[in-house]
């Protein structure tokens, strides 16, 4: 793996606990959010989180960390070509 790729991977993390608590580091901007979608720009590109009863718990612009709660259905990254790549894309309750 190239040195540049290693730095990019280390610059952004996504942790989901029990599909009900979400931690995202490397957040550059919150594009939008409501109870069904949280849309953020991260160090690794645009990330869309879909779910139910989603709410932002904390957002710290200095450390670039976001914490959210609710039921997470899917997390999708959009690459530089505009293509979406899903994580948990097909999961349902």
N, C-alpha and C positions, 0 to 999 in steps of 0.2 A: 504494500500500500504506500502510495506517495506521501511525503511529509505534509503537503498541503491538505490532503484528504484526512490525515490523522488530526490535524488542528481543527478542521471543520467538524468532525465527529465529536471531538471533545468540547466544542463550543455550544452544543445544544443537547439537552436531555429531555426525555418525555417519560414520566412515571405515572402509572395508573394503579391505584390500590383498590382492589375489590370492585372495579368498574364504577366506583362512587367518589373517589378522591383523585384529583389530577394535579400533577406538578409539572410545569414546563419551565426550563431555563433557556437562556439565549433568546428571550423575547425582545424584539426591537420595536414592535408596534402592535397595539390591539386595533384591528381593522373594524371589527364589529362584534357584538355579542347580544344574545337574548337567551331565553330559557331553552331553546332548541339548538343553537349554533354559537360556537365561539370561534372566531376567525382571527388569526394572528400572523404577523410576519416574524419569522424566526431567523436565526443565523443560517439555517439550512433551507430557507424558503418559506413559502406560505403554508400554514397548517390550519386545517379546518377540523374542529371537533364537533360531532353531532351527538345529541342525546336528549334527555328529558329532565326538566327541572334544573337546568344548568345555571350556576351562578358563580360570579367571580368572588372569591373569598379574599384574596390579597393580590395586589399588583405592585411590584417594587421596581420602578424604572431604573434605579441605580444599580441593582444587582441583576436586572433583566429577568426576574422570576415572577411567575404567575401561578397562583393556586386557585383551583376551582373545585366545586362540589356539584353533585347531581349524578344521574345515571348515564354513563358513556356508551353510545352505540358504536361509534366509529371515529377514527382519526385518519385524516388524509393529508399527505403532503402533495403540493403541486411543484413539479420540477420547473426548471427555467424555460422549458418548451411549452408550459401550460398543461402538461399531462398530469393527471392525478394518480397517486399511488396510495393504496389503502392499507391501513393497519387495523385489524378487527373489522374490516369492511362488511363481511357477511354475517357477523354475529348478531343474534337477537336474543331476547330473553326467552 
